[in-house]
Amino acid sequence: MEENEKKKKKREAGRFSWPIRVFFIAVALSAALSLASGQLLGRATLPVSFLILFAFIALGVLFDVVGVAVTTADERPFHSMASHHRPGAKEALRLIRKAGQVSSFCNDVVGDICGIVSGATAAAVVTALSRSLSLSSVLLSLIVTALVSGLTIGGKAVGKLIAIEKSTAVVYAAGRFLHLFSRKR
């Protein structure tokens, strides 16, 4: 009886380890992306500022695609690939087996951070546009915010279709990317 209670307490303690870890990852990643955005925007021209903005939107969409794909992908094709020693297959299997955490990281952590940073970047773009074009910042803010929202939401909608229809290909591409950083290569 005592051993069962120990196991139960250990499970309860472990249940909160992921949320705590993801909190610290989110804080660190958010700070790093905000700092990078601020540094890049500080000396960027207007076209480069737009490129930075679109890069954050694209990054959020890309991670959303991976997050959805791992939750819908089937393990079976990757077992075959792994048995044939295809690079990235083992990493893809790991992604699928940890689909909850991968999805949380991709969709919630990276996706939300990219949304927040792209909003801040959009504000900086509006400020720069308003100074250079001598236009009302309210009108520019409305236009840029609508554009960013449309690109983000529309991109994620298309991305989800791709992620669901091509989940094996998406997860395999993510696995191959992770394989580049594998210690066992």
NUTIMAR-969352 format. One record per atom (N, C-alpha, C): x, y, z; residue in three letters. Coordinates in steps of 0.02 Angstrom, whole numbers, padded with zeros to 5 digits, always signed. Layout:
XYZAla;...
***
This chain:
+00041-00060+00000Met;+00000+00000+00000Met;+00043+00063+00000Met;+00096+00061+00040Glu;+00141+00118+00045Glu;+00175+00133-00022Glu;+00193+00080-00059Glu;+00226+00089-00123Glu;+00179+00121-00174Glu;+00116+00103-00173Asn;+00067+00134-00218Asn;+00059+00208-00204Asn;+00061+00226-00141Glu;+00056+00297-00123Glu;+00116+00336-00147Glu;+00175+00306-00142Lys;+00236+00339-00167Lys;+00232+00350-00242Lys;+00209+00298-00278Lys;+00202+00305-00351Lys;+00152+00359-00369Lys;+00097+00363-00331Lys;+00046+00412-00344Lys;+00073+00483-00333Lys;+00111+00492-00278Lys;+00140+00558-00264Lys;+00190+00577-00318Lys;+00229+00528-00341Lys;+00279+00541-00392Lys;+00245+00562-00457Lys;+00190+00527-00475Arg;+00152+00545-00535Arg;+00122+00615-00529Arg;+00096+00631-00471Glu;+00067+00697-00460Glu;+00120+00751-00467Glu;+00179+00740-00439Ala;+00233+00789-00445Ala;+00256+00796-00517Ala;+00260+00740-00554Gly;+00281+00741-00623Gly;+00231+00774-00669Gly;+00168+00774-00649Arg;+00115+00803-00689Arg;+00125+00877-00701Arg;+00156+00910-00653Phe;+00166+00983-00659Phe;+00235+01001-00686Phe;+00277+00952-00699Ser;+00344+00969-00723Ser;+00342+00999-00793Ser;+00300+00973-00838Trp;+00296+01001-00905Trp;+00271+01073-00904Trp;+00215+01088-00870Pro;+00192+01157-00869Pro;+00244+01205-00840Pro;+00281+01183-00791Ile;+00333+01226-00761Ile;+00389+01237-00811Ile;+00411+01182-00843Arg;+00464+01188-00893Arg;+00442+01233-00951Arg;+00380+01223-00975Val;+00356+01261-01032Val;+00350+01336-01014Val;+00335+01350-00951Phe;+00333+01420-00929Phe;+00402+01452-00938Phe;+00454+01419-00914Phe;+00521+01448-00919Phe;+00546+01450-00991Phe;+00528+01400-01031Ile;+00546+01401-01102Ile;+00512+01460-01136Ile;+00448+01471-01121Ala;+00410+01526-01151Ala;+00440+01593-01133Ala;+00458+01602-01070Val;+00487+01665-01048Val;+00553+01677-01084Val;+00596+01627-01087Ala;+00661+01634-01119Ala;+00654+01646-01194Ala;+00611+01607-01227Leu;+00602+01615-01299Leu;+00570+01682-01317Leu;+00523+01703-01277Ser;+00490+01767-01288Ser;+00540+01824-01280Ser;+00581+01820-01229Ala;+00632+01872-01219Ala;+00681+01873-01277Ala;+00703+01815-01299Ala;+00751+01811-01354Ala;+00722+01838-01419Ala;+00660+01818-01435Leu;+00629+01842-01497Leu;+00614+01917-01494Leu;+00592+01941-01436Ser;+00579+02013-01429Ser;+00643+02053-01435Ser;+00696+02029-01404Leu;+00761+02062-01409Leu;+00785+02063-01481Leu;+00781+02006-01514Ala;+00803+02002-01584Ala;+00762+02049-01628Ala;+00696+02049-01617Ser;+00653+02093-01656Ser;+00671+02166-01644Ser;+00680+02184-01582Gly;+00698+02254-01565Gly;+00763+02275-01595Gly;+00813+02230-01591Gln;+00879+02246-01620Gln;+00876+02253-01696Gln;+00839+02207-01728Leu;+00834+02209-01800Leu;+00794+02269-01824Leu;+00739+02284-01790Leu;+00697+02340-01811Leu;+00729+02407-01797Leu;+00773+02410-01747Gly;+00805+02472-01729Gly;+00844+02504-01786Gly;+00872+02464-01829Arg;+00913+02491-01883Arg;+00890+02469-01952Arg;+00828+02443-01955Ala;+00803+02417-02019Ala;+00766+02470-02059Ala;+00770+02463-02124Thr;+00730+02505-02168Thr;+00658+02480-02166Thr;+00613+02517-02195Leu;+00543+02499-02196Leu;+00531+02431-02231Leu;+00560+02420-02290Pro;+00549+02354-02322Pro;+00576+02296-02279Pro;+00633+02306-02247Val;+00661+02254-02204Val;+00616+02244-02143Val;+00587+02297-02117Ser;+00541+02291-02060Ser;+00481+02248-02079Ser;+00455+02258-02140Phe;+00400+02217-02164Phe;+00422+02144-02171Phe;+00482+02133-02195Leu;+00508+02064-02201Leu;+00513+02031-02132Leu;+00536+02068-02083Ile;+00541+02041-02014Ile;+00471+02024-01989Ile;+00424+02069-02001Leu;+00355+02057-01981Leu;+00328+01993-02013Leu;+00337+01986-02079Phe;+00312+01927-02114Phe;+00349+01864-02092Phe;+00413+01871-02073Ala;+00451+01813-02049Ala;+00420+01787-01983Ala;+00401+01832-01938Phe;+00370+01810-01876Phe;+00302+01777-01889Phe;+00264+01804-01936Ile;+00200+01774-01954Ile;+00212+01704-01983Ile;+00259+01698-02029Ala;+00274+01634-02061Ala;+00299+01583-02010Ala;+00340+01605-01963Leu;+00365+01560-01911Leu;+00308+01533-01868Leu;+00261+01577-01851Gly;+00203+01555-01812Gly;+00160+01506-01850Gly;+00150+01518-01915Val;+00111+01473-01957Val;+00147+01405-01964Val;+00212+01407-01976Leu;+00252+01346-01984Leu;+00247+01302-01922Leu;+00257+01331-01864Phe;+00253+01292-01802Phe;+00183+01267-01789Phe;+00133+01305-01809Asp;+00064+01282-01802Asp;+00052+01220-01845Asp;+00080+01220-01906Val;+00074+01162-01951Val;+00105+01100-01919Val;+00165+01108-01891Val;+00198+01051-01860Val;+00158+01027-01798Val;+00134+01074-01758Gly;+00095+01056-01699Gly;+00032+01017-01715Gly;-00002+01035-01768Val;-00062+00999-01789Val;-00043+00932-01820Val;+00009+00931-01860Ala;+00029+00869-01895Ala;+00048+00814-01846Ala;+00084+00831-01793Val;+00104+00778-01745Val;+00044+00748-01709Val;-00009+00786-01701Thr;-00068+00759-01667Thr;-00110+00717-01714Thr;-00102+00724-01779Thr;-00143+00685-01826Thr;-00104+00630-01861Thr;-00039+00630-01856Ala;+00002+00580-01892Ala;-00003+00511-01861Ala;+00008+00461-01902Asp;+00008+00391-01882Asp;+00080+00368-01875Asp;+00094+00329-01824Glu;+00162+00305-01812Glu;+00185+00254-01863Glu;+00139+00214-01890Arg;+00157+00156-01930Arg;+00207+00169-01987Arg;+00197+00221-02028Pro;+00247+00232-02082Pro;+00317+00245-02056Pro;+00321+00274-01997Phe;+00387+00291-01969Phe;+00423+00230-01940Phe;+00385+00179-01920His;+00417+00117-01897His;+00454+00085-01956His;+00421+00085-02013Ser;+00452+00057-02074Ser;+00514+00098-02093Ser;+00507+00164-02092Met;+00564+00207-02110Met;+00621+00197-02062Met;+00606+00192-01998Ala;+00659+00183-01947Ala;+00694+00116-01956Ala;+00656+00064-01974Ser;+00687-00001-01984Ser;+00733-00001-02046Ser;+00720+00044-02092His;+00763+00051-02151His;+00816+00107-02141His;+00822+00129-02079His;+00873+00180-02060His;+00868+00245-02100His;+00807+00266-02114Arg;+00796+00329-02148Arg;+00809+00387-02099Arg;+00851+00435-02118Pro;+00866+00490-02072Pro;+00803+00529-02054Pro;+00793+00540-01991Gly;+00736+00579-01967Gly;+00677+00537-01945Gly;+00676+00473-01961Ala;+00619+00430-01944Ala;+00613+00421-01868Ala;+00669+00409-01835Lys;+00667+00401-01762Lys;+00645+00466-01727Lys;+00670+00521-01753Glu;+00650+00586-01725Glu;+00576+00599-01736Glu;+00550+00579-01795Ala;+00479+00587-01809Ala;+00437+00544-01762Ala;+00460+00484-01748Leu;+00424+00441-01700Leu;+00422+00473-01631Leu;+00479+00502-01611Arg;+00481+00536-01546Arg;+00432+00594-01543Arg;+00428+00631-01598Leu;+00380+00687-01601Leu;+00308+00663-01593Leu;+00291+00609-01628Ile;+00223+00583-01623Ile;+00208+00555-01554Ile;+00256+00521-01525Arg;+00246+00492-01458Arg;+00239+00546-01404Arg;+00266+00604-01417Lys;+00259+00660-01370Lys;+00215+00714-01400Lys;+00164+00693-01437Ala;+00122+00739-01475Ala;+00092+00794-01431Ala;+00071+00778-01371Gly;+00042+00828-01327Gly;+00090+00884-01311Gly;+00151+00865-01293Gln;+00201+00915-01276Gln;+00225+00952-01338Gln;+00234+00916-01393Val;+00256+00948-01455Val;+00204+00998-01479Val;+00141+00977-01478Ser;+00087+01021-01499Ser;+00083+01082-01453Ser;+00089+01072-01389Ser;+00088+01127-01341Ser;+00145+01176-01356Ser;+00204+01149-01366Phe;+00262+01192-01380Phe;+00253+01229-01446Phe;+00235+01193-01499Cys;+00230+01223-01565Cys;+00172+01273-01570Cys;+00112+01250-01549Asn;+00053+01292-01557Asn;+00048+01346-01504Asn;+00059+01327-01442Asp;+00049+01375-01388Asp;+00110+01418-01375Asp;+00168+01387-01366Val;+00227+01427-01348Val;+00250+01467-01409Val;+00274+01434-01461Val;+00302+01470-01518Val;+00248+01509-01555Val;+00190+01477-01566Gly;+00136+01511-01602Gly;+00113+01574-01568Gly;+00101+01570-01502Asp;+00078+01628-01465Asp;+00132+01682-01460Asp;+00193+01661-01449Ile;+00248+01710-01445Ile;+00256+01746-01512Ile;+00252+01709-01567Cys;+00256+01741-01634Cys;+00199+01789-01644Cys;+00140+01771-01619Gly;+00083+01817-01624Gly;+00095+01881-01585Gly;+00122+01875-01526Ile;+00135+01933-01484Ile;+00191+01976-01515Ile;+00245+01943-01535Val;+00302+01980-01563Val;+00283+02011-01630Val;+00241+01976-01670Ser;+00221+02007-01733Ser;+00176+02067-01720Ser;+00137+02066-01666Gly;+00097+02125-01647Gly;+00141+02184-01629Gly;+00193+02170-01589Ala;+00239+02223-01570Ala;+00278+02249-01631Ala;+00296+02203-01675Thr;+00331+02222-01736Thr;+00286+02264-01780Thr;+00223+02245-01784Ala;+00174+02284-01823Ala;+00168+02355-01796Ala;+00169+02362-01730Ala;+00166+02429-01700Ala;+00227+02470-01720Ala;+00285+02438-01721Ala;+00346+02474-01741Ala;+00342+02494-01815Ala;+00314+02450-01856Val;+00307+02464-01928Val;+00258+02522-01937Val;+00203+02523-01899Val;+00155+02578-01903Val;+00187+02644-01885Val;+00227+02643-01832Thr;+00262+02704-01811Thr;+00309+02729-01866Thr;+00347+02684-01896Ala;+00394+02702-01949Ala;+00356+02727-02011Ala;+00302+02693-02028Leu;+00262+02714-02086Leu;+00231+02782-02075Leu;+00205+02793-02016Ser;+00172+02856-02000Ser;+00221+02914-02003Ser;+00283+02902-01981Arg;+00335+02954-01985Arg;+00355+02968-02057Arg;+00365+02914-02096Ser;+00390+02924-02164Ser;+00336+02948-02213Ser;+00273+02931-02201Leu;+00220+02950-02248Leu;+00177+03008-02222Leu;+00189+03029-02162Ser;+00150+03083-02130Ser;+00074+03069-02134Ser;+00056+03008-02121Leu;-00014+02988-02120Leu;-00037+02977-02049Leu;-00102+02973-02039Ser;-00131+02960-01974Ser;-00111+02891-01950Ser;-00084+02887-01890Ser;-00063+02823-01863Ser;-00123+02778-01848Ser;-00182+02808-01837Val;-00242+02768-01824Val;-00260+02728-01886Val;-00261+02761-01944Leu;-00277+02728-02006Leu;-00225+02675-02023Leu;-00162+02692-02017Leu;-00108+02644-02030Leu;-00111+02585-01983Leu;-00125+02598-01920Ser;-00131+02545-01871Ser;-00187+02497-01889Ser;-00242+02525-01910Leu;-00299+02484-01931Leu;-00281+02439-01990Leu;-00249+02468-02039Ile;-00230+02431-02099Ile;-00179+02376-02083Ile;-00126+02394-02048Val;-00073+02345-02032Val;-00099+02291-01986Val;-00139+02309-01936Thr;-00166+02259-01891Thr;-00212+02210-01928Thr;-00253+02236-01972Ala;-00298+02194-02012Ala;-00258+02147-02057Ala;-00205+02174-02088Leu;-00163+02134-02131Leu;-00128+02078-02092Leu;-00099+02095-02034Val;-00065+02046-01993Val;-00114+01992-01969Val;-00172+02013-01946Ser;-00223+01965-01924Ser;-00244+01919-01981Ser;-00257+01948-02038Gly;-00278+01908-02096Gly;-00225+01858-02117Gly;-00163+01881-02121Leu;-00109+01835-02141Leu;-00098+01780-02089Leu;-00101+01798-02025Thr;-00092+01748-01973Thr;-00148+01697-01973Thr;-00209+01720-01970Ile;-00267+01675-01965Ile;-00276+01636-02030Ile;-00271+01670-02087Gly;-00276+01636-02151Gly;-00220+01585-02162Gly;-00159+01605-02143Gly;-00102+01560-02149Gly;-00110+01498-02106Gly;-00134+01508-02045Lys;-00145+01451-02001Lys;-00201+01406-02025Lys;-00253+01435-02055Ala;-00308+01395-02082Ala;-00284+01351-02140Ala;-00245+01380-02185Val;-00217+01341-02241Val;-00168+01290-02213Val;-00127+01312-02165Gly;-00078+01267-02135Gly;-00109+01207-02101Gly;-00166+01216-02068Lys;-00200+01161-02036Lys;-00225+01110-02087Lys;-00250+01134-02144Leu;-00271+01088-02197Leu;-00212+01046-02221Leu;-00156+01080-02233Ile;-00096+01045-02255Ile;-00073+00996-02202Ile;-00072+01018-02139Ala;-00049+00975-02084Ala;-00091+00912-02077Ala;-00156+00918-02087Ile;-00200+00861-02079Ile;-00193+00814-02140Ile;-00193+00843-02200Glu;-00190+00803-02261Glu;-00122+00772-02273Glu;-00070+00806-02252Lys;-00001+00784-02266Lys;+00038+00774-02200Lys;+00005+00749-02149Ser;+00037+00744-02084Ser;+00101+00703-02085Ser;+00101+00648-02122Thr;+00161+00606-02125Thr;+00220+00645-02154Thr;+00207+00680-02209Ala;+00261+00718-02242Ala;+00285+00775-02197Ala;+00239+00809-02163Val;+00258+00864-02119Val;+00299+00839-02060Val;+00276+00785-02028Val;+00312+00758-01970Val;+00380+00731-01992Val;+00382+00700-02050Tyr;+00446+00674-02075Tyr;+00495+00731-02089Tyr;+00470+00786-02118Ala;+00513+00844-02131Ala;+00539+00872-02065Ala;+00496+00876-02014Ala;+00518+00900-01948Ala;+00569+00851-01919Ala;+00557+00786-01927Gly;+00604+00736-01902Gly;+00672+00741-01937Gly;+00670+00752-02003Arg;+00734+00760-02039Arg;+00771+00823-02017Arg;+00734+00876-02004Phe;+00766+00937-01979Phe;+00798+00924-01911Phe;+00762+00891-01866Leu;+00789+00876-01800Leu;+00848+00828-01805Leu;+00847+00784-01855His;+00902+00737-01865His;+00968+00773-01879His;+00963+00832-01910Leu;+01025+00870-01923Leu;+01061+00887-01859Leu;+01024+00891-01804Phe;+01054+00910-01740Phe;+01062+00850-01694Phe;+01050+00791-01719Ser;+01055+00729-01680Ser;+01127+00714-01663Ser;+01139+00690-01602Arg;+01206+00673-01580Arg;+01229+00606-01610Arg;+01181+00565-01631Lys;+01197+00498-01654Lys;+01212+00495-01729Lys;+01215+00551-01762Arg;+01226+00551-01835Arg;+01293+00524-01853Arg;
***
